[in-house]
């Protein structure tokens, strides 16, 4: 068993607002690809800012087992430097 699983929140960096309307349906689907499984399983998860890629923010998502929200808060605080 693991304490937490860490992965990107979205498989690509953030887009400019003007680019969002140009995304294909498949690209829109990909935006939920990493967050969907945790939601469907009812697992606690949190997303924090993990820096930038080419000037755009990158989110890091931690997912924990049921009832382990305390571990999520500790990991998020560590990454954010609090």
Legacy VTK file of the C-alpha trace (Angstrom):
# vtk DataFile Version 3.0
C-alpha trace
ASCII
DATASET POLYDATA
POINTS 82 float
0.000 0.000 0.000
1.182 3.531 -0.715
0.536 6.688 1.274
-0.132 8.948 -1.720
-0.112 8.871 -5.497
1.231 11.996 -7.211
0.609 12.951 -10.822
-0.081 15.986 -12.968
-3.567 17.404 -12.749
-3.834 17.838 -16.516
-1.645 16.138 -19.144
-0.578 19.468 -20.654
0.252 22.967 -19.308
-2.452 25.569 -18.880
-3.730 27.257 -22.032
-4.449 30.881 -22.800
-8.134 31.750 -22.638
-8.118 32.406 -26.379
-6.836 28.848 -27.010
-9.452 27.027 -24.928
-12.185 27.474 -27.526
-9.884 25.906 -30.130
-9.425 22.622 -28.247
-10.796 19.525 -29.938
-13.323 17.311 -28.133
-10.542 14.801 -27.444
-8.362 17.511 -25.879
-11.309 18.557 -23.692
-11.648 14.909 -22.633
-7.933 14.806 -21.737
-8.354 17.723 -19.328
-10.372 15.402 -17.043
-8.347 12.268 -17.707
-6.296 12.380 -14.487
-8.936 13.788 -12.127
-11.820 11.563 -13.226
-10.679 8.251 -11.697
-10.214 9.746 -8.212
-13.648 11.353 -8.437
-15.319 8.146 -9.581
-13.622 6.110 -6.840
-14.497 8.691 -4.198
-10.862 9.058 -3.196
-9.669 12.245 -1.510
-7.376 14.322 -3.681
-5.889 17.783 -3.815
-4.171 19.863 -6.479
-1.352 22.289 -5.747
0.787 24.609 -7.841
3.952 22.767 -8.848
5.703 25.500 -10.771
5.541 26.495 -14.398
6.243 25.171 -17.864
6.956 27.782 -20.524
5.397 30.410 -18.274
2.168 28.488 -17.668
1.248 26.923 -14.321
1.462 23.175 -13.789
-0.754 21.472 -11.219
0.336 18.504 -9.119
-2.427 16.244 -7.834
-2.076 14.013 -4.799
-4.542 11.164 -4.285
-4.837 9.302 -0.985
-6.682 6.250 0.299
-10.056 6.768 1.953
-9.932 8.739 5.224
-6.313 9.875 4.717
-7.016 13.558 4.098
-4.449 14.491 6.740
-1.687 13.065 4.519
-2.956 15.161 1.604
-2.779 18.337 3.645
0.765 17.528 4.804
1.944 16.816 1.232
0.275 19.944 -0.169
1.788 22.097 2.580
5.224 20.642 1.884
5.017 21.342 -1.854
3.697 24.858 -1.315
6.361 25.551 1.300
3.990 26.288 4.190
LINES 1 83
82 0 1 2 3 4 5 6 7 8 9 10 11 12 13 14 15 16 17 18 19 20 21 22 23 24 25 26 27 28 29 30 31 32 33 34 35 36 37 38 39 40 41 42 43 44 45 46 47 48 49 50 51 52 53 54 55 56 57 58 59 60 61 62 63 64 65 66 67 68 69 70 71 72 73 74 75 76 77 78 79 80 81
